Amino acid sequence: MKRPMLVSLTIGAGLIAGCASSPIAEACREPNVALGVAGALAGGLVGSQIGAGLGRDLAIAAGAGTGAVLGSRVNCK
């Protein structure tokens, strides 16, 4: 798979993960979309510094997904 397409899919998956329903999501009715996007970008950037090849691609995906979820929940109590 080409890298630009993989990065686009990773960011999209991270954004969707930020909308996932869970007990935490129920407690936080309005996730912060802007911080979710920023978290996905930052997580993907950090993941791109790890490993090489498929390992790097997986680190980017994990970083983007984690960053999106954490970023969207910053203002939740």
C-alpha positions in Angstrom: 0.0 0.0 0.0 1.3 3.4 -0.8 2.4 5.6 2.2 0.1 8.6 1.5 -2.9 6.4 1.3 -1.9 4.6 4.5 -1.4 7.9 6.3 -4.9 9.1 5.1 -6.5 5.9 6.2 -4.7 6.1 9.6 -5.9 9.7 10.2 -9.4 8.7 9.2 -9.4 5.7 11.5 -8.2 8.0 14.3 -11.0 10.5 13.8 -13.6 7.7 13.8 -12.0 6.2 17.0 -12.6 9.6 18.6 -16.3 9.2 18.1 -16.5 5.7 19.5 -19.2 5.1 22.1 -18.0 3.9 25.5 -18.8 4.7 29.2 -16.3 7.5 29.0 -18.0 8.9 25.9 -21.3 8.8 27.7 -19.8 11.0 30.5 -18.5 13.4 27.9 -21.3 14.4 25.6 -19.3 16.9 23.5 -15.8 15.6 22.5 -13.4 18.3 21.4 -13.0 17.6 17.6 -10.3 20.2 17.1 -8.1 18.7 19.8 -8.9 15.2 18.5 -7.5 16.2 15.1 -4.5 17.8 16.7 -3.9 14.7 18.8 -4.2 12.4 15.8 -1.6 14.5 13.9 0.7 14.7 16.9 0.4 11.0 17.6 1.1 10.2 13.9 4.1 12.4 14.0 5.5 10.7 17.1 4.8 7.3 15.6 6.7 8.2 12.4 9.8 8.5 14.5 9.7 4.9 15.6 11.0 1.9 13.7 11.1 1.3 9.9 8.8 -0.3 7.3 5.7 -2.0 8.5 6.7 -1.3 12.2 6.7 2.4 11.5 3.4 2.2 9.7 1.8 0.4 12.7 3.4 3.0 15.1 1.9 5.8 13.0 -1.5 4.1 13.1 -1.4 3.5 16.9 -0.1 7.0 17.6 -2.8 8.6 15.5 -5.6 6.6 17.0 -4.4 7.1 20.6 -3.8 10.8 20.0 -7.3 11.3 18.5 -9.0 9.6 21.4 -7.0 11.4 24.1 -7.2 14.7 22.4 -11.0 14.5 22.0 -11.4 13.8 25.7 -9.2 16.6 27.1 -12.1 18.6 28.5 -14.0 15.6 29.9 -14.4 15.1 33.6 
